[in-house]
Amino acid sequence: MFALFPDESNKNWRVAAVPVEDQSFVSRMKIKEDWCGLRDQEMSEKSKIDGCVIVHASGFIGGNNSREGALQMAIKTIDSNKSVTNGN
């Protein structure tokens, strides 16, 4: 669903949605919709994840100051989609 990788230019970590196929702009799963377009402290407060940097408005990529933070962004997104799918 997501790929984590270091962003050397900004010295932080990225969480990127994986496309359904090569060269596609359609993602298997986007980052949580209510996080889209948020930055910095507002994003950290909303997600309850320290070190958030940004989630792109379309939800295809986000950033965090740490690998663990980026991983938590992916996990919380996947868990929230499971809840929606299971009707919880």
MILO-534195 format. One record per atom (N, C-alpha, C): residue in three letters; x negated, y, z negated. Coordinates in nm, 3 decimals, decimal comma, always signed. Each point is the difference from the previous one (the first is absolute). Layout:
BEGIN
+------+---------+---------+---------+
| fifi |       u |       v |       w |
+------+---------+---------+---------+
|  ALA |       X |       Y |       Z |
...
+------+---------+---------+---------+
***
This chain:
BEGIN
+------+---------+---------+---------+
| fifi |       u |       v |       w |
+------+---------+---------+---------+
|  MET |  -0,080 |  -0,119 |  +0,000 |
|  MET |  +0,080 |  +0,119 |  +0,000 |
|  MET |  -0,086 |  +0,128 |  +0,000 |
|  PHE |  -0,109 |  -0,003 |  -0,080 |
|  PHE |  -0,086 |  +0,118 |  -0,012 |
|  PHE |  -0,147 |  -0,039 |  +0,005 |
|  ALA |  -0,080 |  +0,093 |  +0,045 |
|  ALA |  -0,146 |  -0,015 |  -0,001 |
|  ALA |  -0,057 |  +0,110 |  -0,090 |
|  LEU |  -0,095 |  -0,036 |  -0,084 |
|  LEU |  -0,070 |  +0,096 |  -0,085 |
|  LEU |  -0,141 |  +0,017 |  +0,055 |
|  PHE |  -0,047 |  +0,125 |  +0,002 |
|  PHE |  -0,136 |  +0,023 |  +0,048 |
|  PHE |  -0,053 |  +0,131 |  -0,057 |
|  PRO |  -0,131 |  +0,007 |  -0,018 |
|  PRO |  -0,058 |  +0,126 |  -0,051 |
|  PRO |  +0,000 |  +0,106 |  +0,110 |
|  ASP |  +0,026 |  +0,123 |  -0,040 |
|  ASP |  -0,009 |  +0,114 |  +0,090 |
|  ASP |  -0,127 |  +0,075 |  -0,039 |
|  GLU |  -0,108 |  -0,030 |  +0,069 |
|  GLU |  -0,130 |  +0,055 |  -0,034 |
|  GLU |  -0,006 |  +0,152 |  +0,013 |
|  SER |  +0,076 |  +0,056 |  +0,093 |
|  SER |  -0,005 |  +0,145 |  +0,020 |
|  SER |  +0,059 |  +0,076 |  -0,118 |
|  ASN |  +0,099 |  -0,059 |  -0,067 |
|  ASN |  +0,065 |  +0,066 |  -0,113 |
|  ASN |  -0,035 |  -0,064 |  -0,135 |
|  LYS |  -0,079 |  -0,107 |  +0,005 |
|  LYS |  -0,042 |  -0,071 |  -0,121 |
|  LYS |  +0,119 |  -0,049 |  -0,082 |
|  ASN |  +0,101 |  -0,054 |  +0,070 |
|  ASN |  +0,114 |  -0,061 |  -0,068 |
|  ASN |  +0,041 |  -0,126 |  +0,075 |
|  TRP |  +0,115 |  -0,054 |  -0,033 |
|  TRP |  +0,048 |  -0,123 |  +0,061 |
|  TRP |  +0,130 |  +0,025 |  +0,073 |
|  ARG |  +0,021 |  -0,074 |  +0,107 |
|  ARG |  +0,123 |  +0,010 |  +0,079 |
|  ARG |  +0,077 |  -0,131 |  -0,009 |
|  VAL |  +0,132 |  +0,013 |  +0,007 |
|  VAL |  +0,090 |  -0,113 |  +0,014 |
|  VAL |  +0,077 |  +0,028 |  +0,128 |
|  ALA |  -0,013 |  -0,091 |  +0,096 |
|  ALA |  +0,061 |  +0,020 |  +0,132 |
|  ALA |  +0,097 |  -0,112 |  +0,032 |
|  ALA |  +0,115 |  +0,037 |  +0,051 |
|  ALA |  +0,098 |  -0,098 |  +0,043 |
|  ALA |  -0,052 |  -0,073 |  +0,125 |
|  VAL |  +0,019 |  -0,129 |  +0,003 |
|  VAL |  -0,045 |  -0,082 |  +0,112 |
|  VAL |  +0,109 |  +0,000 |  +0,108 |
|  PRO |  -0,037 |  +0,026 |  +0,124 |
|  PRO |  +0,102 |  +0,000 |  +0,107 |
|  PRO |  +0,051 |  -0,141 |  +0,032 |
|  VAL |  +0,119 |  -0,007 |  +0,059 |
|  VAL |  +0,058 |  -0,129 |  +0,035 |
|  VAL |  -0,078 |  -0,070 |  +0,111 |
|  GLU |  -0,070 |  +0,079 |  +0,082 |
|  GLU |  -0,086 |  -0,057 |  +0,104 |
|  GLU |  -0,104 |  +0,105 |  +0,039 |
|  ASP |  -0,105 |  -0,044 |  +0,066 |
|  ASP |  -0,105 |  +0,093 |  +0,043 |
|  ASP |  +0,058 |  +0,115 |  +0,081 |
|  GLN |  -0,055 |  +0,117 |  -0,021 |
|  GLN |  +0,038 |  +0,121 |  +0,074 |
|  GLN |  +0,142 |  +0,048 |  -0,029 |
|  SER |  +0,064 |  -0,056 |  -0,104 |
|  SER |  +0,136 |  +0,040 |  -0,035 |
|  SER |  -0,002 |  +0,106 |  -0,109 |
|  PHE |  +0,096 |  +0,090 |  +0,005 |
|  PHE |  +0,018 |  +0,099 |  -0,105 |
|  PHE |  +0,109 |  -0,044 |  -0,099 |
|  VAL |  +0,053 |  -0,121 |  +0,020 |
|  VAL |  +0,101 |  -0,055 |  -0,091 |
|  VAL |  -0,072 |  -0,082 |  -0,105 |
|  SER |  +0,023 |  +0,033 |  -0,126 |
|  SER |  -0,069 |  -0,068 |  -0,110 |
|  SER |  +0,084 |  -0,116 |  -0,054 |
|  ARG |  -0,071 |  -0,101 |  -0,051 |
|  ARG |  +0,069 |  -0,111 |  -0,067 |
|  ARG |  +0,078 |  +0,051 |  -0,121 |
|  MET |  -0,061 |  +0,092 |  -0,072 |
|  MET |  +0,064 |  +0,062 |  -0,117 |
|  MET |  -0,067 |  +0,136 |  -0,021 |
|  LYS |  +0,078 |  +0,102 |  -0,017 |
|  LYS |  -0,056 |  +0,133 |  -0,028 |
|  LYS |  -0,012 |  +0,019 |  -0,151 |
|  ILE |  -0,086 |  +0,093 |  -0,039 |
|  ILE |  -0,012 |  +0,035 |  -0,141 |
|  ILE |  +0,134 |  +0,057 |  -0,047 |
|  LYS |  +0,030 |  -0,020 |  -0,128 |
|  LYS |  +0,130 |  +0,038 |  -0,056 |
|  LYS |  +0,049 |  +0,135 |  +0,052 |
|  GLU |  +0,122 |  +0,001 |  +0,048 |
|  GLU |  +0,057 |  +0,119 |  +0,063 |
|  GLU |  +0,002 |  +0,121 |  -0,093 |
|  ASP |  +0,029 |  -0,022 |  -0,128 |
|  ASP |  +0,008 |  +0,115 |  -0,091 |
|  ASP |  -0,137 |  +0,058 |  -0,036 |
|  TRP |  -0,108 |  -0,064 |  +0,046 |
|  TRP |  -0,135 |  +0,055 |  -0,018 |
|  TRP |  -0,047 |  +0,077 |  +0,123 |
|  CYS |  +0,067 |  -0,019 |  +0,113 |
|  CYS |  -0,046 |  +0,060 |  +0,125 |
|  CYS |  -0,005 |  +0,152 |  -0,008 |
|  GLY |  -0,113 |  +0,054 |  +0,043 |
|  GLY |  -0,020 |  +0,144 |  +0,001 |
|  GLY |  -0,051 |  +0,058 |  -0,131 |
|  LEU |  -0,015 |  -0,084 |  -0,102 |
|  LEU |  -0,048 |  +0,049 |  -0,130 |
|  LEU |  -0,152 |  -0,001 |  -0,005 |
|  ARG |  -0,053 |  +0,088 |  -0,086 |
|  ARG |  -0,145 |  +0,013 |  -0,014 |
|  ARG |  -0,038 |  +0,012 |  -0,147 |
|  ASP |  -0,121 |  -0,041 |  -0,027 |
|  ASP |  -0,070 |  +0,029 |  -0,125 |
|  ASP |  +0,084 |  -0,030 |  -0,125 |
|  GLN |  +0,008 |  +0,097 |  -0,092 |
|  GLN |  +0,065 |  -0,023 |  -0,129 |
|  GLN |  +0,148 |  -0,037 |  +0,015 |
|  GLU |  +0,068 |  +0,065 |  +0,093 |
|  GLU |  +0,141 |  -0,032 |  +0,023 |
|  GLU |  +0,016 |  -0,147 |  +0,040 |
|  MET |  -0,088 |  -0,047 |  +0,086 |
|  MET |  +0,004 |  -0,140 |  +0,042 |
|  MET |  -0,033 |  -0,092 |  -0,117 |
|  SER |  -0,101 |  +0,033 |  -0,079 |
|  SER |  -0,038 |  -0,082 |  -0,115 |
|  SER |  +0,113 |  -0,008 |  -0,101 |
|  GLU |  +0,066 |  +0,112 |  -0,026 |
|  GLU |  +0,112 |  +0,001 |  -0,095 |
|  GLU |  +0,117 |  -0,083 |  +0,051 |
|  LYS |  +0,034 |  +0,015 |  +0,126 |
|  LYS |  +0,114 |  -0,072 |  +0,059 |
|  LYS |  -0,025 |  -0,151 |  +0,001 |
|  SER |  -0,122 |  -0,039 |  +0,035 |
|  SER |  -0,033 |  -0,143 |  +0,013 |
|  SER |  -0,043 |  -0,064 |  -0,130 |
|  LYS |  -0,040 |  +0,084 |  -0,098 |
|  LYS |  -0,059 |  -0,049 |  -0,125 |
|  LYS |  -0,130 |  -0,076 |  +0,026 |
|  ILE |  -0,076 |  +0,049 |  +0,101 |
|  ILE |  -0,131 |  -0,055 |  +0,036 |
|  ILE |  -0,100 |  +0,115 |  -0,005 |
|  ASP |  -0,102 |  -0,013 |  -0,081 |
|  ASP |  -0,102 |  +0,104 |  -0,010 |
|  ASP |  -0,080 |  +0,012 |  +0,129 |
|  GLY |  -0,046 |  +0,121 |  +0,030 |
|  GLY |  -0,095 |  +0,023 |  +0,107 |
|  GLY |  +0,057 |  +0,008 |  +0,141 |
|  CYS |  +0,130 |  +0,012 |  +0,012 |
|  CYS |  +0,058 |  +0,008 |  +0,135 |
|  CYS |  -0,046 |  +0,127 |  +0,071 |
|  VAL |  -0,023 |  -0,014 |  +0,130 |
|  VAL |  -0,044 |  +0,112 |  +0,083 |
|  VAL |  +0,112 |  +0,045 |  +0,093 |
|  ILE |  +0,061 |  -0,096 |  +0,071 |
|  ILE |  +0,103 |  +0,035 |  +0,099 |
|  ILE |  +0,071 |  -0,126 |  +0,048 |
|  VAL |  +0,123 |  +0,018 |  +0,045 |
|  VAL |  +0,068 |  -0,097 |  +0,086 |
|  VAL |  +0,050 |  +0,081 |  +0,118 |
|  HIS |  -0,037 |  -0,043 |  +0,120 |
|  HIS |  +0,042 |  +0,069 |  +0,122 |
|  HIS |  +0,153 |  +0,004 |  +0,005 |
|  ALA |  +0,053 |  +0,104 |  +0,061 |
|  ALA |  +0,145 |  +0,018 |  +0,008 |
|  ALA |  +0,072 |  -0,118 |  +0,064 |
|  SER |  -0,066 |  -0,070 |  +0,091 |
|  SER |  +0,064 |  -0,115 |  +0,065 |
|  SER |  -0,024 |  -0,131 |  -0,074 |
|  GLY |  -0,086 |  +0,001 |  -0,103 |
|  GLY |  -0,021 |  -0,119 |  -0,082 |
|  GLY |  -0,095 |  -0,104 |  +0,055 |
|  PHE |  -0,075 |  +0,033 |  +0,105 |
|  PHE |  -0,089 |  -0,100 |  +0,057 |
|  PHE |  -0,135 |  -0,007 |  -0,071 |
|  ILE |  -0,036 |  +0,103 |  -0,078 |
|  ILE |  -0,129 |  -0,001 |  -0,069 |
|  ILE |  +0,009 |  +0,086 |  -0,127 |
|  GLY |  -0,079 |  -0,042 |  -0,099 |
|  GLY |  -0,009 |  +0,077 |  -0,124 |
|  GLY |  -0,142 |  -0,006 |  -0,052 |
|  GLY |  -0,027 |  +0,078 |  -0,102 |
|  GLY |  -0,134 |  +0,003 |  -0,056 |
|  GLY |  +0,001 |  +0,008 |  -0,151 |
|  ASN |  -0,106 |  -0,052 |  -0,060 |
|  ASN |  -0,019 |  +0,004 |  -0,144 |
|  ASN |  -0,149 |  +0,013 |  -0,028 |
|  ASN |  -0,033 |  +0,057 |  -0,114 |
|  ASN |  -0,140 |  +0,018 |  -0,037 |
|  ASN |  -0,072 |  -0,131 |  -0,029 |
|  SER |  +0,075 |  -0,107 |  -0,027 |
|  SER |  -0,063 |  -0,128 |  -0,032 |
|  SER |  +0,060 |  -0,115 |  +0,080 |
|  ARG |  -0,076 |  -0,107 |  +0,010 |
|  ARG |  +0,050 |  -0,121 |  +0,067 |
|  ARG |  +0,120 |  -0,055 |  -0,077 |
|  GLU |  -0,011 |  -0,002 |  -0,134 |
|  GLU |  +0,109 |  -0,052 |  -0,083 |
|  GLU |  +0,128 |  +0,082 |  +0,021 |
|  GLY |  -0,013 |  +0,132 |  +0,009 |
|  GLY |  +0,116 |  +0,084 |  +0,024 |
|  GLY |  +0,064 |  -0,027 |  +0,135 |
|  ALA |  -0,081 |  -0,016 |  +0,104 |
|  ALA |  +0,053 |  -0,032 |  +0,133 |
|  ALA |  +0,069 |  -0,137 |  -0,002 |
|  LEU |  -0,060 |  -0,095 |  -0,071 |
|  LEU |  +0,061 |  -0,133 |  -0,013 |
|  LEU |  +0,135 |  +0,010 |  -0,071 |
|  GLN |  +0,008 |  +0,080 |  -0,104 |
|  GLN |  +0,127 |  +0,016 |  -0,072 |
|  GLN |  +0,106 |  +0,065 |  +0,089 |
|  MET |  -0,041 |  +0,091 |  +0,085 |
|  MET |  +0,095 |  +0,060 |  +0,094 |
|  MET |  +0,059 |  -0,107 |  +0,091 |
|  ALA |  -0,084 |  -0,090 |  +0,050 |
|  ALA |  +0,048 |  -0,109 |  +0,086 |
|  ALA |  +0,090 |  -0,095 |  -0,078 |
|  ILE |  -0,043 |  -0,039 |  -0,119 |
|  ILE |  +0,077 |  -0,095 |  -0,081 |
|  ILE |  +0,138 |  +0,057 |  -0,035 |
|  LYS |  +0,003 |  +0,125 |  -0,045 |
|  LYS |  +0,129 |  +0,059 |  -0,037 |
|  LYS |  +0,093 |  +0,012 |  +0,120 |
|  THR |  -0,056 |  +0,029 |  +0,117 |
|  THR |  +0,082 |  +0,007 |  +0,121 |
|  THR |  +0,057 |  -0,137 |  +0,033 |
|  ILE |  -0,085 |  -0,102 |  -0,003 |
|  ILE |  +0,047 |  -0,136 |  +0,030 |
|  ILE |  +0,105 |  -0,044 |  -0,100 |
|  ASP |  -0,026 |  +0,025 |  -0,130 |
|  ASP |  +0,097 |  -0,038 |  -0,103 |
|  ASP |  +0,134 |  +0,071 |  +0,017 |
|  SER |  -0,004 |  +0,128 |  +0,038 |
|  SER |  +0,126 |  +0,073 |  +0,018 |
|  SER |  +0,077 |  -0,052 |  +0,119 |
|  ASN |  -0,070 |  -0,046 |  +0,104 |
|  ASN |  +0,068 |  -0,058 |  +0,116 |
|  ASN |  +0,058 |  -0,136 |  -0,033 |
|  LYS |  -0,065 |  -0,076 |  -0,088 |
|  LYS |  +0,056 |  -0,127 |  -0,045 |
|  LYS |  +0,129 |  +0,023 |  -0,075 |
|  SER |  +0,003 |  +0,103 |  -0,085 |
|  SER |  +0,120 |  +0,032 |  -0,077 |
|  SER |  +0,116 |  +0,034 |  +0,092 |
|  VAL |  -0,028 |  +0,078 |  +0,104 |
|  VAL |  +0,104 |  +0,039 |  +0,096 |
|  VAL |  +0,049 |  -0,124 |  +0,074 |
|  THR |  -0,093 |  -0,084 |  +0,043 |
|  THR |  +0,035 |  -0,122 |  +0,074 |
|  THR |  +0,082 |  -0,097 |  -0,084 |
|  ASN |  -0,036 |  -0,009 |  -0,130 |
|  ASN |  +0,069 |  -0,093 |  -0,090 |
|  ASN |  +0,125 |  +0,060 |  -0,063 |
|  GLY |  +0,028 |  +0,126 |  +0,031 |
|  GLY |  +0,119 |  +0,064 |  -0,052 |
|  GLY |  -0,012 |  +0,048 |  -0,143 |
|  ASN |  -0,123 |  +0,012 |  -0,051 |
|  ASN |  -0,020 |  +0,048 |  -0,139 |
|  ASN |  -0,011 |  +0,150 |  -0,006 |
+------+---------+---------+---------+
***
